Amino acid sequence: MNDTSRPVIAIDTPLGGDLDVLAEIFRAAEKPPERWRIGAEAEKFGVDATTGAPLQYEGERGVVRVLESLASNYGWSPVREVEGGPIVSLTRDQSSVTLEPGSQLELSGAPLNDVHEVCAELRGHLAELGDISKEMGLVWLGVGFHPVARQDDLSWVPKQRYRVMREYLPTKGPRALDMMRRTATVQANYDFSSEEDAMRKLRLGLVVSPLVHAMTANSPFLEGRLAGKKSVRGEVWLGMDPQRSGLIPPLWTKRRATYRDYVEWALDAGMFLFKRNGRVFDNRGQSFRSFIEDGFEGERATYGDWTLHLNTLFPEARLKSTLEVRSCDSLPANLACALPALFAGIFYDERALAQAEELVAALELDAVEQSRPALVAKGLDAEMAGKPVRDFAVALLDIASGGLERRNRLSASGKDERIHLERLTELNQKGRVPADVLTEGLEDDESPKTSEILARTRF
C-alpha cells in the first residue's frame, strides 16, 4: 500500500534521549475502523517468453522500457532519486510501480476499501502491461523464487539503497543476494485503531507467518530444476540478517506489547544509509541507537532518518504507518488476492482476531523456529510444534472466512470477499499448496524444459 500519510513531526527534527517520540509515526497512523483500508503489493519476474532469459534493467529488453511505456500510455509519473538520474519507480495517485534489486516489478497498490477493489486494481495493472509485454516478447512469472535464472544472469537496479545492501547484507547472512534479486512476494498492508490494536495484530502476524508461508509456498524450482522443497524463497529468508528479519523474538514473550517494544527492537538493527541535501552517507551497520547517541561524521539523527530506517527492516510482519504482512511467496493472478483476503478476515473482525489468537496461543518461539526449515521444505506435510500444519491451516482459513462473511463486503455480482479465499482453501483442505500445482506430474529428479517451467509459473 503506497503510504500517503504525513508525519506529525517534521522530518528534520533532531532526535535526542526521548525515545518515545520514535513511536509517533505509529500513533499518527491510528484510524477508526470505518477508515480502515487494505493495500496489496505484488512482485513478479519478467522473462523472455521463449528462452526464459531474465528482464534486465536497461536496453531494448530492459525494464526501463516497460516503465517508460506505462508512463507514456497510462499516466504514470517517473521517479528518479536525483535530477537526471535513472528511473527507479513510477507513481500515480496513491499507487506506485517499483523495482526490486534484480528488476522484479512490483505494484504497490492504493489503500482500498475491500479485497474486490484490490483484485480489480491488480487486473488493471496486468492489462496495462499487456501491450508492452507482447511487443517485447515478455511473460511475467508469479512465483516466489526465480525458477531459471542464476545470480550472474541478473542486472542490478541502480538505486542508492541497493548499492549499500549489495555490499552489507552478505556480511550478515549467506543468502542476501538471492533475497534481493531472485525472490518475489505478495504482501498486504492493514490499518489499526490504537496501540493495543496495532500490537495485537503485529504479534499475531508474526506468530502465524511461518504457517501462512507454508500454506502459500510457491517456489519449487531452482535454476531450471526441481529444488526438492516447496519454497526456495522461504529457505533464502532463513539465511538472512537476524537483526532485521525473522519473527522479532522480544514480542513473543509479551502478551501486551507496546510501540516502545517495537522501537527498541528496531533501534538495534544496522542502518544502510542516510541522506543530507542530496548527499548519501554510507553508515552501513551502525545501529540506529548508536546513530542517535553518537551521530555519524558530524551529522545527527533526525525523524526523517528514523522513518527511512523503518523501511529497511524486513521481519515477517512489520509496523510502519500501516501493518505489513510479508510471509507469502509471489503467487499467480488466480491466487494473488488470497493473502489480502486471509488477513482482512482476521485483522478486521474482532471475533476472528480473538479466534486466531486462541488458535496459536500455545505456540512458543523456540518450537516455531525449529519448525521453519520443515515448513519451507514440506509445506502442509510438515508439523509445527508437534502438530500437523494442515490442521492449523484449515482452522485459520475457517476463521478468516468467518471474518470475511461478517464484513459482508459485496462485489458487483453480489459475492462477499470469501470468493478470494476459495482456491487456496480448496488446495489446503487437500493438504496441497501452490507449489504442488506447479510440480504436478513431474518426477523428483526431473529437470523440466524451460518452456514447461514458464508455462507453469505464469503470473
Helices and strands as residue ranges (DSSP letters): G 19-23, H 24-27, G 33-35, E 38-48, H 63-74, E 77-80, E 87-92, E 95-99, E 105-108, H 115-136, E 138-141, G 151-153, H 160-168, G 169-171, H 176-182, E 185-190, H 195-215, E 221-222, E 225-226, H 232-237, E 245-246, G 249-251, H 259-267, E 274-276, E 279-281, H 288-294, H 303-310, E 314-315, E 317-319, E 323-329, H 338-347, H 350-359, H 365-378, G 379-381, E 383-384, E 387-388, H 389-407, G 417-420, H 422-429, H 434-438, H 450-457
